Amino acid sequence: MKSNRVYRIALFDGDGIGPEIMAPTRSILDMVAERIGRKLEFDSLPAGARHYAETGESLPASSIAAARDADAILLSAMGLPNIRKKDGTEITPQIDLRFALGLYAGVRPVKLYAGQPTPLADPRVFETDFVLIRESTEGLFAHMHEGQVVDNSYATETLRITRATSEKLFDFAFRLAQRRAVKRGIPGRVTCVDKANVFRSFWFFRSIFEERAKAFPDIAADSAYVDAFAMWMVQKPWEFDVVVTENMFGDILSDLGAGIMGSLGLAPSADIGDENAVFQPCHGSAPDIAGKGIANPLAMFLSASLMLDWLAGEHDDAALGEGAAIIDDAVSAVIREGTILTGDLGGTANTKQMSDAVMSRVAA
């Protein structure tokens, strides 16, 4: 299984609990790389709220350039509520990266593991395994720095949806459904979530979805209004496969998915474009617990697993896919056993104890 291929990974340690969960993630990736006979080279890059406070820059041009040249980007939680720009908004280099690198497909898996705490009582919830694809560069985020408050009387924001990005987004969703169908041995399905009954922009969005669906006749395609779909996510989340939606809707629904999973501490994510991809946990920097050593690192570990799986597909390297499975299986085993869990999952373990539990299974 030895290979001369070296994969260069750009790292952003982040703010708050970010460095605390990145350190064990890097150790796990080193262990996995050794097991599968691959080499990962890490390049830690400056960015974030602390960096902004010290330098006046939240995401240096040199960091963007280095990230663009890397094979993949692994990013921990960023931003701090007490460090803001002059306009009052928080520091969000993770969003800036999406725009700088054209990362239009936000991938948010919603998957429950056996033994995982969840607020839903129906036993079928453990069959839940779908992926939410959030368009990440348009929608209500397209002009996020251009909103206006006029005469202290009203405020406006502009929503933007383009055909070019929507077509790439939908094609990405259908291709993902095809890969999942092969892997899971069941028919693939893509659901478009919108508000096409009220807004012309979302009717445009849905019409493009229906056009692109014709190019993938092997995959079932349907649509749902976002309010109804939010209800169905709670009532029957196990029924969905791949779900694709606009930026703001995806932002909200992905956190609902994390709620179904029991904690944002189990929610990984990816933002993928034509040439680059960023992988990061869905949760924030949690400054209230930073430095206490009690943060849940699992979402960070699962984001690293997503990264390896994406690299496997991009470089036709099955060994990286095996590495992704090693991490996923290790996390699954720890959750299933339920003896070592952090506070957000109902346990008392600290970050090191949780990390060590996963590492012991990675090493097995």
MIKE-641772 format. One record per residue: x, y, z of N, C-alpha, C in turn. Coordinates in steps of 0.02 Angstrom, whole numbers, padded with zeros to 5 digits, always signed. Layout:
<sites>
XYZXYZXYZ...
</sites>
This chain:
<sites>
+00041-00060+00000+00000+00000+00000+00043+00063+00000+00108+00055-00004+00152+00113-00003+00143+00154-00066+00153+00220-00059+00145+00266-00115+00192+00324-00105+00217+00350-00160+00260+00409-00157+00220+00473-00157+00154+00467-00164+00112+00526-00168+00109+00562-00101+00123+00627-00103+00120+00669-00043+00060+00716-00050+00018+00718+00001-00040+00762+00000-00028+00820+00047-00033+00879+00019-00020+00940+00059-00086+00967+00086-00089+00974+00152-00149+00996+00187-00137+01064+00219-00177+01113+00200-00174+01179+00232-00217+01177+00295-00188+01199+00351-00223+01198+00415-00236+01269+00439-00297+01280+00463-00315+01342+00498-00337+01321+00569-00296+01337+00619-00309+01314+00687-00371+01347+00718-00386+01409+00697-00446+01441+00719-00441+01477+00785-00499+01494+00813-00504+01532+00875-00539+01490+00929-00539+01515+00990-00575+01481+01044-00550+01410+01053-00596+01361+01046-00578+01291+01054-00544+01263+00992-00538+01303+00939-00510+01280+00876-00443+01243+00883-00392+01275+00913-00328+01241+00920-00331+01178+00963-00378+01177+01012-00383+01119+01057-00409+01057+01021-00450+01067+00969-00477+01008+00933-00437+00995+00869-00399+01044+00846-00358+01032+00787-00297+00988+00804-00268+00999+00862-00207+00962+00881-00218+00886+00880-00270+00860+00914-00279+00787+00911-00301+00763+00841-00334+00806+00803-00353+00787+00735-00292+00776+00692-00244+00820+00700-00181+00811+00662-00146+00747+00683-00147+00731+00747-00116+00669+00770-00151+00608+00740-00217+00609+00738-00255+00554+00710-00239+00546+00635-00235+00602+00600-00219+00599+00529-00149+00569+00518-00102+00586+00562-00035+00557+00557-00038+00481+00567-00078+00459+00615-00085+00388+00629-00117+00351+00569-00169+00382+00541-00203+00351+00484-00157+00348+00424-00120+00403+00411-00074+00404+00355-00023+00348+00360+00001+00336+00420+00049+00281+00430+00018+00214+00415-00045+00205+00437-00079+00141+00427-00092+00127+00353-00109+00178+00315-00128+00167+00245-00070+00177+00197-00012+00195+00223+00047+00202+00180+00047+00264+00137+00021+00318+00163+00021+00383+00128+00055+00435+00171+00073+00491+00140+00106+00544+00176+00065+00608+00172+00053+00639+00230+00018+00703+00233+00067+00755+00259+00072+00810+00223+00113+00866+00245+00067+00924+00264+00076+00951+00324+00032+01003+00350+00065+01071+00349+00026+01122+00330+00050+01191+00328+00001+01234+00367+00021+01253+00428-00023+01294+00470-00022+01367+00447-00080+01394+00434-00086+01461+00405-00122+01509+00452-00100+01572+00454-00132+01620+00499-00199+01646+00472-00247+01654+00517-00313+01683+00501-00354+01682+00564-00409+01719+00565-00455+01716+00620-00463+01781+00658-00504+01778+00711-00519+01838+00749-00458+01862+00789-00422+01816+00820-00362+01836+00858-00311+01868+00811-00303+01838+00753-00256+01866+00705-00278+01936+00683-00342+01945+00676-00369+02011+00658-00355+02062+00713-00365+02042+00775-00353+02087+00831-00279+02108+00835-00235+02063+00816-00163+02076+00820-00136+02113+00759-00166+02101+00700-00137+02127+00638-00184+02171+00597-00250+02168+00611-00298+02204+00569-00318+02166+00508-00294+02104+00501-00311+02060+00445-00341+01996+00472-00399+01976+00445-00429+01913+00467-00409+01854+00424-00393+01867+00361-00373+01814+00314-00322+01843+00265-00258+01838+00282-00206+01866+00239-00207+01836+00169-00187+01877+00120-00184+01854+00051-00136+01795+00044-00083+01795+00084-00035+01739+00081-00067+01674+00104-00113+01678+00152-00148+01618+00176-00195+01592+00123-00230+01637+00088-00274+01617+00035-00235+01582-00020-00178+01611-00039-00137+01583-00092-00111+01513-00073-00088+01505-00011-00063+01440+00011-00119+01389+00014-00178+01410+00035-00235+01365+00038-00256+01343-00032-00254+01389-00079-00273+01374-00148-00226+01322-00178-00163+01324-00159-00113+01279-00187-00112+01210-00153-00145+01204-00095-00145+01142-00058-00192+01091-00091-00183+01028-00074-00227+00975-00098-00295+00977-00063-00295+01000-00001-00357+01007+00037-00345+01055+00094-00400+01081+00122-00395+01130+00176-00435+01105+00235-00404+01102+00293-00437+01081+00354-00439+01141+00401-00500+01160+00420-00510+01222+00456-00548+01208+00521-00524+01234+00576-00559+01226+00639-00606+01286+00649-00637+01290+00707-00686+01343+00720-00652+01411+00720-00686+01461+00690-00658+01528+00686-00709+01580+00709-00682+01636+00731-00723+01692+00752-00732+01696+00827-00737+01758+00853-00750+01769+00924-00800+01827+00929-00852+01819+00969-00905+01870+00972-00881+01938+00997-00827+01940+01035-00803+02003+01062-00752+02038+01016-00736+02007+00960-00690+02038+00912-00729+02047+00847-00743+02109+00829-00786+02123+00772-00755+02177+00727-00781+02180+00667-00761+02232+00620-00795+02298+00640-00775+02352+00609-00803+02417+00626-00878+02421+00613-00903+02380+00565-00974+02382+00550-01015+02339+00598-00982+02308+00647-01017+02269+00697-01021+02194+00683-01002+02173+00623-01006+02102+00605-00945+02065+00632-00953+01999+00643-00899+01959+00668-00848+01942+00614-00791+01920+00635-00738+01899+00589-00756+01830+00562-00761+01823+00496-00783+01760+00466-00737+01739+00408-00674+01725+00420-00630+01705+00366-00652+01640+00332-00689+01597+00369-00713+01536+00338-00762+01550+00282-00802+01603+00289-00848+01623+00236-00809+01657+00180-00760+01698+00199-00718+01731+00148-00683+01680+00104-00661+01624+00133-00628+01572+00095-00675+01542+00042-00739+01534+00061-00787+01506+00013-00792+01549-00049-00793+01614-00040-00798+01659-00097-00733+01663-00135-00677+01666-00099-00612+01673-00131-00595+01612-00174-00617+01553-00153-00600+01491-00188-00659+01462-00227-00715+01497-00227-00773+01473-00266-00801+01407-00241-00808+01401-00175-00831+01338-00145-00908+01339-00141-00940+01320-00195-01012+01329-00201-01053+01274-00169-01024+01215-00155-01063+01159-00128-01045+01147-00055-01089+01167-00011-01080+01155+00060-01110+01087+00079-01068+01041+00100-01089+00972+00115-01097+00964+00190-01158+00947+00211-01174+00939+00282-01206+00871+00294-01167+00820+00311-01195+00754+00324-01239+00754+00387-01294+00719+00384-01337+00708+00442-01343+00633+00450-01305+00606+00497-01300+00533+00506-01299+00517+00580-01338+00468+00601-01338+00447+00670-01303+00379+00678-01262+00374+00730-01228+00312+00746-01266+00275+00801-01260+00210+00802-01291+00170+00854-01268+00194+00923-01316+00205+00968-01299+00228+01034-01294+00303+01041-01301+00339+00987-01293+00411+00988-01353+00445+01021-01342+00491+01067-01398+00527+01098-01435+00569+01045-01501+00567+01046-01541+00606+00999-01607+00624+01033-01634+00683+01019-01698+00702+01049-01758+00666+01018-01749+00630+00964-01805+00596+00931-01813+00525+00958-01875+00507+00973-01888+00443+01005-01898+00385+00957-01919+00399+00895-01933+00346+00847-01869+00305+00834-01872+00239+00843-01811+00199+00833-01784+00201+00761-01827+00221+00713-01805+00225+00644-01756+00282+00633-01749+00326+00683-01703+00383+00676-01632+00359+00664-01615+00298+00688-01546+00274+00679-01534+00249+00608-01586+00251+00566-01577+00239+00495-01560+00303+00457-01561+00359+00492-01547+00424+00461-01476+00427+00434-01470+00442+00371-01404+00449+00339-01414+00487+00274-01422+00553+00279-01428+00593+00219-01377+00650+00219-01369+00681+00162-01320+00735+00154-01355+00797+00130-01347+00851+00168-01375+00915+00148-01323+00954+00109-01341+00974+00049-01295+01014+00007-01320+01086+00008-01281+01130+00037-01298+01201+00044-01258+01241-00007-01291+01276-00053-01254+01320-00096-01220+01373-00052-01156+01385-00062-01117+01423-00013-01092+01491-00035-01107+01512-00096-01079+01576-00119-01132+01626-00142-01195+01604-00146-01247+01649-00173-01304+01656-00122-01366+01658-00146-01422+01666-00102-01418+01731-00063-01438+01729+00000-01436+01789+00042-01366+01808+00065-01317+01764+00052-01248+01779+00071-01210+01814+00014-01239+01817-00045-01203+01844-00103-01181+01916-00093-01222+01955-00059-01207+02026-00048-01207+02041+00027-01176+01996+00066-01182+02002+00139-01149+02064+00167-01103+02095+00130-01070+02155+00154-01101+02218+00125-01157+02210+00089-01186+02267+00053-01256+02285+00077-01280+02253+00130-01345+02268+00157-01348+02341+00180-01407+02369+00178-01415+02440+00195-01471+02450+00246-01459+02495+00293-01511+02521+00336-01524+02593+00314-01584+02606+00291-01600+02671+00260-01639+02714+00309-01610+02772+00326-01642+02822+00369-01668+02793+00435-01633+02742+00458-01655+02708+00520-01728+02688+00518-01752+02678+00456-01823+02662+00446-01835+02592+00420-01791+02568+00376-01797+02500+00351-01729+02475+00328-01724+02409+00321-01661+02378+00300-01674+02333+00240-01625+02327+00197-01631+02284+00138-01569+02240+00130-01581+02179+00105-01528+02134+00085-01547+02106+00017-01498+02086-00022-01511+02062-00090-01495+01988-00095-01543+01949-00121-01533+01878-00134-01515+01868-00207-01464+01827-00220-01442+01817-00289-01434+01743-00303-01464+01720-00358-01458+01651-00381-01441+01653-00455-01387+01620-00475-01367+01620-00545-01374+01550-00575-01385+01549-00640-01391+01485-00675-01325+01447-00673-01270+01481-00684-01205+01447-00688-01189+01409-00624-01196+01443-00567-01181+01410-00503-01233+01357-00486-01296+01371-00500-01349+01323-00484-01339+01258-00523-01321+01263-00586-01310+01203-00626-01254+01161-00597-01199+01193-00578-01143+01156-00548-01164+01125-00482-01203+01162-00443-01226+01137-00378-01270+01075-00387-01318+01078-00433-01363+01021-00442-01327+00961-00472-01281+00973-00518-01242+00918-00545-01201+00884-00491-01173+00925-00446-01135+00898-00389-01180+00854-00347-01241+00877-00333-01287+00839-00291-01307+00773-00324-01321+00774-00389-01340+00712-00423-01281+00663-00427-01221+00688-00439-01163+00643-00440-01150+00612-00372-01160+00652-00319-01153+00625-00252-01205+00570-00239-01266+00581-00261-01319+00531-00253-01301+00467-00291-01270+00474-00349-01248+00414-00386-01195+00375-00347-01147+00410-00319-01094+00376-00280-01122+00343-00218-01168+00378-00185-01199+00349-00126-01241+00288-00143-01275+00290-00200-01316+00233-00221-01273+00171-00230-01215+00179-00261-01169+00123-00271-01144+00097-00204-01125+00143-00161-01095+00125-00096-01146+00092-00050-01209+00116-00051-01260+00092-00004-01303+00036-00033-01300+00028-00099-01339-00025-00131-01413-00012-00133-01433+00052-00131-01503+00071-00135-01510+00128-00185-01570+00138-00214-01579+00191-00264-01564+00260-00236-01535+00302-00279-01519+00370-00259-01577+00418-00267-01576+00471-00228-01630+00521-00231-01602+00589-00213-01624+00641-00249-01605+00709-00233-01668+00750-00223-01671+00786-00168-01729+00829-00152-01707+00902-00152-01740+00943-00191-01726+01015-00194-01772+01050-00144-01742+01089-00099-01781+01125-00049-01778+01199-00064-01836+01231-00068-01840+01301-00089-01902+01334-00062-01919+01392-00088-01982+01426-00073-02012+01452-00138-02016+01405-00186-02037+01421-00255-02110+01443-00260-02149+01432-00208-02219+01453-00210-02228+01526-00194-02175+01560-00171-02180+01630-00152-02132+01675-00190-02070+01652-00199-02018+01696-00228-01998+01674-00298-01994+01721-00344-01975+01706-00412-01905+01678-00415-01861+01703-00372-01792+01679-00373-01789+01604-00358-01833+01581-00314-01832+01510-00297-01869+01468-00349-01916+01498-00385-01944+01462-00441-01891+01452-00495-01849+01503-00505-01793+01498-00552-01746+01442-00529-01731+01441-00464-01688+01390-00434-01717+01320-00448-01781+01311-00435-01812+01246-00444-01815+01226-00518-01828+01275-00562-01832+01258-00633-01765+01233-00660-01710+01261-00634-01644+01238-00655-01632+01167-00628-01654+01155-00566-01649+01088-00537-01685+01037-00580-01745+01053-00602-01784+01006-00642-01751+00994-00710-01719+01046-00737-01682+01038-00801-01623+00990-00792-01584+01000-00739-01524+00959-00729-01542+00887-00710-01600+00878-00678-01621+00811-00658-01628+00765-00719-01645+00794-00776-01654+00753-00837-01589+00721-00860-01533+00750-00840-01468+00722-00859-01447+00663-00815-01487+00649-00762-01471+00595-00716-01534+00551-00707-01554+00516-00759-01617+00478-00756-01616+00420-00707-01556+00401-00685-01551+00345-00637-01564+00367-00565-01570+00433-00554-01579+00460-00487-01648+00493-00482-01686+00473-00431-01752+00504-00419-01743+00577-00398-01787+00620-00421-01783+00692-00405-01851+00717-00383-01852+00754-00328-01914+00785-00306-01899+00852-00272-01950+00889-00254-01941+00955-00225-01985+00963-00163-01966+01010-00119-02006+01023-00059-01997+01096-00039-02049+01126-00010-02044+01193+00017-02007+01189+00084-01967+01239+00099-01922+01235+00155-01958+01228+00222-02016+01259+00230-02051+01254+00293-02076+01183+00305-02104+01152+00252-02127+01083+00258-02068+01036+00268-02013+01049+00233-01956+01004+00239-01926+01007+00310-01926+01066+00341-01901+01071+00409-01941+01026+00456-02007+01024+00445-02050+00981+00486-02033+00907+00472-02024+00890+00408-02010+00820+00390-01942+00797+00417-01895+00844+00422-01830+00825+00450-01837+00799+00522-01886+00825+00558-01898+00802+00626-01942+00740+00627-01992+00738+00582-02039+00683+00581-02011+00619+00551-01971+00626+00497-01949+00567+00460-01882+00578+00426-01830+00595+00463-01765+00611+00432-01734+00551+00395-01754+00491+00413-01726+00431+00382-01748+00421+00309-01796+00461+00286-01822+00452+00218-01780+00486+00164-01732+00529+00183-01697+00570+00134-01628+00544+00118-01603+00564+00060-01538+00541+00035-01491+00600+00025-01500+00637-00029-01463+00699-00041-01513+00756-00046-01500+00809-00010-01545+00867-00008-01505+00928-00029-01531+00967-00075-01494+01025-00101-01537+01088-00093-01505+01142-00070-01544+01202-00055-01501+01265-00059-01534+01321-00052-01502+01388-00054-01461+01400+00009-01420+01450+00007-01370+01464+00059-01401+01473+00129-01447+01521+00136-01476+01535+00202-01518+01477+00227-01558+01447+00183-01597+01389+00204-01551+01333+00227-01496+01324+00191-01448+01272+00209-01415+01286+00276-01401+01349+00289-01371+01369+00352-01416+01349+00410-01480+01361+00403-01528+01345+00456-01540+01269+00461-01553+01238+00405-01569+01166+00406-01510+01123+00429-01449+01145+00415-01391+01105+00438-01387+01103+00513-01405+01159+00547-01405+01158+00620-01463+01116+00646-01520+01116+00611-01574+01071+00629-01551+00999+00624-01513+00984+00572-01485+00917+00565-01440+00899+00623-01400+00947+00644-01356+00935+00702-01397+00923+00765-01454+00957+00771-01498+00946+00828-01525+00875+00828-01543+00850+00769-01567+00780+00764-01512+00733+00785-01450+00750+00768-01393+00708+00786-01376+00714+00860-01406+00762+00895-01395+00768+00967-01347+00822+00987-01304+00844+00941-01254+00894+00960-01217+00919+00898-01201+00983+00898-01158+01009+00845-01088+00978+00850-01073+00949+00907-01008+00917+00916-01000+00853+00876-01053+00832+00841-01049+00774+00797-01060+00792+00724-01061+00857+00709-01080+00879+00642-01020+00905+00602-00995+00864+00555-00941+00887+00511-00969+00925+00451-00925+00954+00411-00948+00988+00351-00891+00995+00301-00910+01009+00240-00861+01025+00187-00890+01079+00143-00847+01120+00115-00865+01169+00064-00821+01155+00004-00853+01135-00051-00816+01107-00108-00829+01148-00171-00776+01161-00209-00781+01195-00272-00752+01152-00328-00738+01182-00384-00712+01144-00441-00640+01121-00429-00602+01159-00390-00531+01143-00381-00509+01137-00308-00546+01167-00262-00526+01168-00192-00582+01144-00148-00565+01125-00086-00615+01105-00038-00590+01119+00033-00636+01144+00074-00623+01159+00145-00665+01112+00187-00635+01085+00240-00669+01038+00285-00665+01066+00355-00723+01068+00390-00724+01098+00456-00786+01075+00495-00783+01077+00562-00842+01061+00602-00894+01116+00594-00958+01098+00602-01011+01147+00596-01014+01195+00655-00988+01174+00712-00996+01215+00771-00950+01276+00771-00962+01321+00817-00922+01382+00822-00862+01373+00867-00832+01430+00885-00769+01428+00923-00780+01420+00998-00843+01423+01021-00860+01410+01092-00812+01443+01141-00805+01510+01140-00757+01542+01184-00772+01532+01258-00835+01515+01275-00853+01505+01346-00819+01444+01376-00798+01396+01334-00764+01337+01361-00692+01332+01337-00669+01381+01298-00601+01380+01272-00551+01378+01330-00500+01335+01323-00448+01330+01373-00465+01284+01431-00526+01258+01434-00546+01214+01488-00533+01140+01473-00518+01125+01410-00503+01056+01391-00562+01010+01391-00623+01038+01379-00682+00995+01381-00720+00995+01315-00692+01025+01263-00726+01027+01198-00731+00958+01167-00785+00947+01131-00796+00884+01095-00758+00888+01028-00709+00843+01016-00669+00847+00955-00698+00805+00897-00755+00770+00908-00778+00721+00859-00797+00752+00792-00829+00811+00792-00847+00842+00729-00785+00860+00689-00731+00878+00724-00668+00893+00690-00639+00829+00661-00642+00773+00699-00617+00709+00673-00657+00687+00612-00723+00695+00615-00765+00674+00559-00755+00719+00498-00738+00782+00510-00721+00826+00454-00657+00803+00420-00609+00780+00460-00547+00752+00431-00563+00690+00391-00610+00650+00413-00631+00590+00376-00662+00611+00309-00705+00661+00310-00733+00687+00248-00678+00709+00200-00627+00742+00227-00572+00766+00186-00537+00708+00151-00522+00655+00188-00488+00598+00158-00531+00566+00105-00596+00561+00118-00641+00530+00070-00644+00572+00005-00645+00638+00013-00645+00682-00047-00580+00675-00086-00524+00674-00050-00459+00667-00083-00455+00600-00119-00485+00548-00090-00485+00482-00122-00518+00485-00190-00574+00521-00194-00610+00528-00258-00573+00572-00307-00545+00626-00282-00510+00673-00326-00447+00643-00357-00414+00599-00320-00350+00572-00342-00352+00497-00357-00413+00471-00358-00422+00399-00372-00376+00357-00329-00375+00371-00265-00331+00339-00217-00373+00304-00165-00385+00239-00174-00429+00201-00130-00403+00199-00058-00337+00204-00050-00309+00201+00017-00334+00258+00061-00343+00316+00031-00369+00373+00069-00441+00360+00090-00480+00327+00047-00547+00307+00067-00547+00260+00126-00498+00214+00127-00490+00169+00184-00474+00209+00247-00432+00260+00239-00415+00303+00296-00476+00339+00324-00519+00362+00279-00580+00395+00301-00623+00346+00341-00629+00285+00317-00669+00234+00351-00640+00217+00420-00574+00218+00426-00542+00203+00490-00563+00255+00542-00563+00318+00523-00584+00371+00570-00658+00364+00587-00698+00356+00535-00771+00351+00546-00788+00292+00590-00756+00235+00578-00769+00175+00618-00747+00185+00691-00691+00220+00701-00666+00232+00768-00714+00276+00807-00739+00329+00775-00787+00374+00807-00851+00335+00823-00874+00295+00775-00935+00256+00784-00928+00209+00844-00870+00177+00850-00860+00130+00905-00862+00164+00973-00832+00223+00978-00832+00260+01041-00903+00280+01060-00942+00304+01011-01011+00324+01025-01053+00264+01044-01044+00210+01008-01084+00150+01021-01071+00123+01091-01009+00123+01112-00993+00097+01179-01019+00144+01234-01017+00209+01221-01049+00257+01266-01017+00267+01334-00958+00241+01345-00926+00249+01411-00883+00311+01415-00860+00335+01357-00819+00396+01356-00853+00446+01309-00889+00494+01339-00924+00545+01300-00914+00613+01334-00909+00665+01294-00903+00732+01321-00971+00757+01347-00970+00813+01381-01030+00839+01414-01089+00851+01368-01076+00873+01306-01130+00887+01260-01166+00823+01238-01134+00765+01249-01163+00701+01231-01188+00663+01293-01189+00698+01350-01215+00667+01410-01163+00633+01454-01099+00640+01437-01046+00609+01477-01006+00659+01517-00948+00638+01541-00905+00681+01582-00834+00684+01556-00820+00654+01499-00752+00651+01473-00728+00719+01450-00663+00730+01454-00635+00791+01427-00608+00779+01356-00581+00831+01327-00557+00826+01258-00504+00772+01250-00457+00769+01296-00403+00720+01291-00429+00649+01297-00474+00638+01344-00501+00571+01353-00539+00547+01292-00579+00593+01263-00616+00575+01202-00567+00562+01145-00518+00605+01138-00468+00597+01084-00430+00532+01091-00409+00517+01153-00371+00456+01165-00414+00394+01149-00480+00397+01164-00523+00341+01151-00527+00327+01076-00533+00381+01036-00535+00373+00964-00468+00348+00937-00414+00378+00962-00347+00359+00939-00332+00285+00952-00355+00259+01009-00341+00189+01025-00374+00143+00975-00430+00164+00947-00464+00123+00896-00434+00133+00827-00409+00193+00814-00374+00204+00752-00311+00163+00748-00278+00155+00805-00215+00117+00808-00226+00042+00806-00287+00019+00819-00300-00053+00825-00289-00089+00759
</sites>
